[in-house]
Amino acid sequence: MLITCPYCGPRDVSEFAYQGDGNRTRPDPASTDPEAWNAYVYDRLNPAGLHNEIWQHAGGCRAHLAVVRDTLTHEISSVRFAREHGAPAHGRRKPGAKA
Amino acid sequence: MSPRRTPSGGRIDRLRTIRFIFDGTAYTGHQGDTLASALLANGVSLFGRSFKYHRPRGVLTAGVDEPNALVTVLRGEVREPNIPATMVEIHDGLTAVSQNRFPSLAYDVSAINQLGGKFISAGFYYKTFMGPLIGPLKGTRFWMLCEKIIRRAAGLGRAGHAPDPSRYERMNAFCDVLVVGSGPAGLAAALEAAQSGARVILAELDPCFGGSANWSGEKIDGEPAATWASDVVGELKAHGNVRLLKRTTVWGYYDGNTLAAIERVGDHKDAPARGAPRHRHWTIRAKSVVLATGAFERPLVFPGNDRPGVMMASAAMRYANQYGVLPGEKIAVLANNDSAYRAAVALAKAGARIVAIADLRPDVSAACRKLATEAGAELLTGHAVIGTEGGKKLSGVKLAPFSAASGVSKGNARDIGADCLVVSGGWSPTIHLASQAGARPLWSDDLQAFLPPEAGKGWIGAGAFNGTFSTAEAISEGFAAGRKAAGQPALETTTLPDVEPAPLDPNPAPVFEIKAKGKAFVDFQHDVTADDVRLAHLEGFVSVEHLKRYTTLGMATDQGKGSNVPGLAIMAEALGKPIPEVGTTRFRPPYAPVSVGALAAERFGDLKPDRLTPMHDWHLENGATMYSAGLWFRPMIYGGPGETIEQAYVREAGATRETAGIVDVSTLGKIAVQGPDAAEFLDRVYSNVFSTLPVGKARYGLMLREDGLVFDDGTTWRLGEHDFLMTTTTANAGKVMQHLEYFLDVVWPDLKVHLTSVTDQWAGAAIGGPRAREILASCVTGTRVDNEALPFMGIVHGEIAGAPVMICRLSFSGEMAFEVYSGAGHGTHVWEALIEAGKPFGMVPYGLEALGTMRIEKGHVTGAEIDGRTSARDLHLGWMLSKKKPFIGSAMMDREGLSASGRLELVGLISLDNRPLSGGAHIVEEVDTANPHGSLGHITAACFSPALGKYIALALVSGGKARHGKRAHVSDPLRNRFGPVEIVSHHFFDPEGKRMHG
């Protein structure tokens, strides 16, 4: 599997560290709404198909990347800097929603 | 001249004679021979014994699909078992032995299994060797006892014990077009792609390019096909953008058009070339793949079909045409399709007598009749072989009339003398790689075979792989595939090369099995018979996947290359379903066995890097026993002669509290946190406040995870308004860095902060003890180190022995202590200067054990207590949770479960029986050695405290503080340690911190 880092170019997946579900939204830091925090900390989407993911180019520029990957084929259809494009490329989903 | 070597012909170099040894006997062959062809040329017909029944077996094929003729190749002390003799190129000094026989191949005692063969059916061992329901050998225990004996009797080659001295290597390659297979279709594809400018890799598993062109005997555009092939290879070589890989098996097709291949670089040589590896593993990333992997000829299932002398028709033709070897002198033919007629003609031309052609079809075409005549053979249409004669080699075959509808009619059976029977049961395209890539095969009723679907996303097929068995059409498909793979538009018209002779009808009769009395093998390598498949059906197995696992059909090293489709066909008949409804199993990598050495390549032995501090050599020279902490090596003790570990750390810790000690703390994680928002960032990631920290001061900080549990701790120093140096625990340095980077990049991209890991840039020495300040004052220049200039948690810059240093007054040992940081390159220099300055005071270097002892005495937490389950309050660090600001973990840390009573809290323990305590031991209220239960918690760290003169420990105990002053017991059944302890505060020593504040 190759991930095309927007900074370093196409690199082998072994250079990257998976940093989890990219659909999560961190609640307002001042909020203590247990539902929202519980969803953020513990709920993960696990779709069969397109998935928004965060990967870090740990063995390269160390940038975090917003990646859209098809979990059935490992095909990667979009890679962008998470810093600039925190919002997932194919629309954010509600935590707990069916894929 | 060898008995079976033809006087001329073949693509071997008859001027080069090669000597080799098989089963202790010396033989000769020629350059270009395989072990199989050379042994056949020497008249050898017996190659091995079968897996289960120890039946004599010969060579069935001429290629990678060989199920029978498996040998062990010996290289010095190294044994490589289960190599098909058809894939071993002979070279001077080659030594190989046959397998699964005792005492010798010709006289094998276990061959008696053949007599009991009726009973050794599918699942025999599992059914028979079930243990009794009760007793010492109940259930699987009995099976496990028998298994060892069975494994010895049933099996293939034996692996050796000697380490493999060969070198292996890995390569990565990138190309536009990878062509797998170099038969006419593959060569055409590679040439067309190369001419369009694409970067091409052509991989061929055989030692020479050309595939069937080397033995088909056909003419392409007037030239022998082999000449045409070598001309194309010559053209390819002239292209700068082509890499030709022979002896290279592409064995895996993975996601993203990544393919794995193994190149056998040195196996065919007496000694490897200088610097050359034995095998080379290729990871090839191809934009597009052309699969021109050809097809395998299928055996027919009939009684005695495994007798040495029975061979695939195409293999016999290949031995005659490519190797100049006749597999027999009197050859009979059994076929359900036209292709075997070509083989008959080729064998006749090479000098064999074709005694009969039995064709399962009621009638055959005029073209076939003409070829039969040309071969001088008696043609028996509507006939089948119903048995074979002979012991260790074929002496004759039994023929009888046959029709697909009514089977064998035994009335008119006749015997024909023959020393070789060549068989063709149709062809199965080699669709393994496409199947690995996810393609679902489609059944073709015409070809009676599974074909690949339309080209996949990253690949395109050509030739026999597609079921296109005519050479002219295969070449045409190859050109088209090469163009398409290289991204070129298709040509409107293609001129087919002129190929002679004209193609035969590729469609076989739909017959896979001839039912008659006797063992008829489907999977030769695992000794699975047609009756085993039917038995599996009778016992209720309906899924092809279960059939495979129960009978082990197709699970041998040949992975069912020849047996898969006949096995399915027999199962389908038993189920009364058409073959496509029974389905096929999905092929998985590897396509053919791969050496583990090549997969590992240079990655063997200890793969972890060693992280050494700048003062590492000094520690070794001064008697340190080193201890591995993650990747780091740290001094455990600096033991004197005859000193035990406990004596050494007690001495070191005692001396430190008495005068002074020094410890290497270079391994602490260090992160430079810089930028205008650095203070704000630290406020968010630490539970306590850092924005109020003045420049030139340090503060102890605590980090939580998002879920509210403790993550890490350390001190962070404010070196400038926008410049902080964060330290982390040694073990968590990488994790903390990633954690911070995640938040900065993903959650707070608006913060202007830059993080740099500087762990390796700084060398650190912590010097502590009542005399530490005096020692420092005696060697530091450029700054004062008194209480006024350097208060607790203060930072100063100065020099030691000419090297710039940064000194922070902070304490882990609980003593008046200072951390002296210098550039890593100055580490040893500064360290030695400190050691020298400490000498008049009696300062000692101390290791991790003494460090641990002093931190236990002080009740400081480390990774043993920050175990991912403890909250800040559990560790009595609640005072560090700021109420003035949100921080990572603040929203979750007050959850019900995290503030419930009865949580495990940090306490101290004092051993009341004056015996050592150990980590992991449980704490209970009352000891019951017979029935240990009722754990209140566990010990996290233990030591002998020189300051208290007692064995003490830190523990996480339910109720915590409420139990201070109470008695409890340690319960450690594993180490048989039980005894009374007193629960006390974790602050054993100097709870007010008078010593460190000075």
HADDOCK unambig.tbl for C-alpha pairs under 7 A between the chains (distance, minus, plus):
assign (segid A and resid 1 and name CA) (segid B and resid 255 and name CA) 6.16 0.50 0.50
assign (segid A and resid 1 and name CA) (segid B and resid 256 and name CA) 5.56 0.50 0.50
assign (segid A and resid 29 and name CA) (segid B and resid 886 and name CA) 5.96 0.50 0.50
assign (segid A and resid 30 and name CA) (segid B and resid 886 and name CA) 5.87 0.50 0.50
assign (segid A and resid 32 and name CA) (segid B and resid 891 and name CA) 5.24 0.50 0.50
assign (segid A and resid 41 and name CA) (segid B and resid 706 and name CA) 6.74 0.50 0.50
assign (segid A and resid 41 and name CA) (segid B and resid 707 and name CA) 6.58 0.50 0.50
assign (segid A and resid 64 and name CA) (segid B and resid 742 and name CA) 6.95 0.50 0.50
assign (segid A and resid 64 and name CA) (segid B and resid 745 and name CA) 6.25 0.50 0.50
assign (segid A and resid 64 and name CA) (segid B and resid 746 and name CA) 6.89 0.50 0.50
assign (segid A and resid 74 and name CA) (segid B and resid 255 and name CA) 6.65 0.50 0.50
assign (segid A and resid 75 and name CA) (segid B and resid 256 and name CA) 6.97 0.50 0.50
assign (segid A and resid 82 and name CA) (segid B and resid 745 and name CA) 6.68 0.50 0.50
assign (segid A and resid 82 and name CA) (segid B and resid 746 and name CA) 5.62 0.50 0.50
assign (segid A and resid 83 and name CA) (segid B and resid 745 and name CA) 5.01 0.50 0.50
assign (segid A and resid 83 and name CA) (segid B and resid 746 and name CA) 5.43 0.50 0.50
assign (segid A and resid 83 and name CA) (segid B and resid 749 and name CA) 5.42 0.50 0.50
assign (segid A and resid 86 and name CA) (segid B and resid 746 and name CA) 6.35 0.50 0.50
